[in-house]
Amino acid sequence: MKAIRTFTVRPVLADSLAALDRLASNWRWSWSRTPYDLFSSMDPELWAEVGENPVQMLGAIGQERLDQLADDEEFVSRVREEDERLTAYLAGDRWFQRLEGDKPVHIAYFSPEFGVDGSLPQYSGGLGILAGDHLKSSSDLGVPLTGVGLFYRAGYFRQSIGDDGWQRESYPLLDPYGLGLTLLRDTDGAPVQIALDLPGDRRLAARIWVADIGRIPLLLLDAETPSNSEELRRVTDRLYGGGGEHRLLQELLLGVGGVRAVRAFCAATGRPTPDVYHTNEGHAGFQGLERMSEYITGAGLSFDEALAQVRASTVFTTHTPVPAGIDRFPRDLISAYLSSALFRGLDAERALALGLEDYDGGDRGVFNMAVLGLHLGQHANGVSLLHGDVSRHMFGALWPGVDADEVPIGSITNGVHAPTWVHDRLKELSERRFGDSAVPTHDWTDTARVSDEELWSVRYDMKRELVAEARRRVAASALQSSPVAPAWIEDLLDPDVLTIGFARRVPTYKRLTLMLRDPERLTRILTDPERPVQIVIGGKSHPADDSGKILIQQLVAFSRTPAVRGRIVFLPDYDITLAKTLYPGCDVWLNNPLRPLEACGTSGMKAALNGALNLSILDGWWDEWFDGRNGWAIPTADTATNEVERDDAEAAALYDLIEHRLVPTFYNRENGIPREWMSMVRHTMTELGKRATADRMVRDYVTALYTPAAAHDAALRADDHAKARELAAYIGRVRASWPNVSIAHIDQTGIPQQAAAGDLLEVKAAVRLDGLCADDVAVELIAGNTDENDELVYTSSTRLRARGPAGADGLTEFTCVQPLTVTGSFGYTVRVVPSHPQLVSAVELGLVTYAS
Ligand SMILES: *Cc1c(COP(=O)(O)O)cnc(C)c1O
């Protein structure tokens, strides 16, 4: 019979083991080898059964075994050591504490998903795992950050593959207590509950779970509370479950509820109010409207003043150029919420305008969460150099008249949390040879420290582990439909064979089945009698995406054909747990998206830190860091006239690379070791180790975005928001005058017909300012080389100075003298842009006037 309620009963721990509770409920165990080993050593079989989660382990292990362990001196002393380590980790000064100068006080980091560990399935793919890695590196670096998300009762789905190759989804319910989360309580010890007043007299309440990610608290809002109707309890049932209003309610809870949860958390714990709000993708965009509402009703600011204050402190990161990855809602649906009591004090029409696609090529009936994010975030970025560029073009219409390369969206390339993703065998090798387990910080090209033989043998062990895990998973999957597992599974994969890995979500642009383009050729590659290749694949398709499920089915069907069976395998239920075995167990990591749709991609970085070489389309991070020695670039068939041609050409290039480059390098041996291969492995680990980590990424966020955002926030907030009021008034004035701002004429002197480098160019511009004063604007000389279309390339800009007040003709004269430093075809133009110390970019208001 089925229980109607389930819960986890905690055991009673002897005093000597009491610290286990604390160790189990801080997720640091998930990226530190010693506490992980401590828990798994309590009962290795049970550890696997409980999904490698220590709180589950403590619940399941039984009093008898615990009593035994309490008498085991060695175990007790390990517990004590781990407890001391955790205490030291949580307390000490780290990178952030040693950072000089003004720093942010507290950063609230919002994300719809967080991938912290396989046993906490609150993520669907890269976006969530990046968020989890961001928290972990912030913890390691001592950055004062708090994560804000939702607690999905069933998380993302578990995947199995039927006999027909079709993806099946299941949604096991999670018990937050059983995962080591704690309810946020107020200073009186009562559980905190926040609530949102929705239209139609509904009230959406949520409790707040706190997960301790090292030093970082992660707040997860949960609508499963008796205060809610059945219907509203379902708001946090699943990650990316429903569409339309269900999704909107999730995002309102994340954004509006998230801000309220942070307030309650700060009140309960005495932490300072955040001065920076970072939204990881657009889903949490309503946080900005909630904060504007706070400023309007609390501090008496106007809409524009509140907007200026919120923008100053908001960092927005866009994560995808794929339209389907961006949330868009019908205008009328949003309008109903914006004009309800939920957003007190907010002018609904104006708030709506912040998210409407009210620009060339947009749909005015649509409220777009990325547009809202860009309007509310004065600091915005994409997630690789290439993606920054793609985003500037993609969102350029929001800043009409602004050149794409000046659109105010920068980039910070993603990274991965090395302690989570580097395999224990490699960490041990690093400890033996370099004295610590910080693998990416070391010089692996130093053959005197680590021999080829030693590194190869560690990599071989990791491959063996993947082979064993693949056999175990495929056998378990087969046993679901037949009483005995087929014999061929015992020979599935071979650690001596060149192993290529490919795993990711399955949206169309990632092209899961590109490798199947020419099945005969692939079969020949896989089954070469002398130098075979094997491919290990994984990936989940969104439950509503049948086209993705069809791709999985095609791949599964191919992998089951007798000719290739055992050399290519699809492993079901790709998640963090599988990923941790998969990346280190591959020689090569493959990625073949349609360029430039992969904003960054991170799986290849995780593989690289474990010594795998990348084989990838030049997209995302690979476009930036491929250097000819860390793997291979699949050429992009940009000139193809249609998709079929493009896929054919890129697949052919992929096969060519495997046959002519990968296979010979891998199988060319000297005393059993592929020397050239190993030198590429060493180069990869060393060079990408410097760049591809989340530590580097978080440091970049702190210095390039969080610190300026905090400074802007403080400046605007001081003296009862004096500068916010002043900035809003300034923007109002500039916007009103701008239509009449113009450059009446330009005089140039100093340059003879035959200009030479060093000649002085003197430019005078007569500018109509229409009531603005000279300090309100910057008049800029933009000069540089020109191309064949007279377009300026490689420009520099010089500010012209006003020569006095406006004359009787209403014109103000601006001048500058500029030596010619470039040679060749040269050109310049003059423009007027707003100028104010609290603007981050000269063109962020979208106001630019060029000389004509
Ligand atoms: C890293 C990771 C991803 C993201 O991989 P991409 O290369 O960015 O697509 C997805 N799922 C899991 C389980 C991961 O570990």
The ligand as a Gaussian input file, in Angstrom:
#p B3LYP/6-31G(d) Opt

LIG

0 1
 C       28.062000      21.171000     -17.504000
 C       26.766000      20.497000     -17.632000
 C       25.839000      20.945000     -18.581000
 C       26.118000      22.100000     -19.512000
 O       26.868000      21.678000     -20.578000
 P       26.990000      22.564000     -21.913000
 O       28.259000      22.196000     -22.511000
 O       27.007000      23.990000     -21.441000
 O       25.817000      22.243000     -22.735000
 C       24.616000      20.288000     -18.675000
 N       24.323000      19.243000     -17.876000
 C       25.194000      18.783000     -16.958000
 C       24.806000      17.636000     -16.098000
 C       26.439000      19.396000     -16.795000
 O       27.279000      18.950000     -15.864000

